[in-house]
Amino acid sequence: LLAVGGIPNTDGIGLEEVGVDITASGHIKIDAVSRTSMPGIYAAGDCTGRLALASVAAMQGRIAVNHLLGDVVKPFSSNRVASNIFTSPEIATVGVTDAMVASGDYQVDEFMIPMATNPRAKMMNVDEGFVKIFARRGSGHVVGGVVVAPQASDLIYALSLAVTHKLHVDDLADTFTIYPSLTGTIAEVARQMHRREEF
């Protein structure tokens, strides 16, 4: 069985009649705060044609409701979306990717440590996987990361916080982790990216 893609179920529900713009593929056009082309009408989820992830749909919904209520919101940015492939080991990513770096769109410093060097991973008999962090060259702010490990879907959260809040690699490096834990490798990668100031 192979299932690829999806078709939005937006036909015949009155969207075009009230003036909501629809793309040629049937997706609802929205802006970065989930507004459609009609004031007061918002859309969230797979029908918008953005990344088809439950976490994206939930975030779009929260942004829409908060914006509608007049709260201050951060516009949706695909660069802050964490995603995971539930393989064994899991593969989780957030922010800048190797492909973006290779294209020349981002100037970054990067560092990677194999998970096999982690004491907790050794206890778990884990010999595959790694943690990689991308930091903006010159500033040291975390702009992306990859975790390949058991429970990578949980481990990526620290890097998601760093990307979302523009944390410096030193912020990760100076934060306590449990010893032994798989999160220790995230902190260790960040420590390896520290640069001593030249005076």
Salt bridges, closest charged atoms under 4 A:
ASP31 OD2 - ARG35 NE 2.66
ASP98 OD1 - LYS132 NZ 3.02
ASP109 OD1 - ARG137 NE 3.32
ASP109 OD2 - ARG195 NH2 3.38
GLU110 OE2 - LYS132 NZ 3.49
ASP170 OD2 - HIS168 ND1 3.74
ASP170 OD1 - HIS194 ND1 2.91
GLU188 OE1 - ARG191 NE 3.03
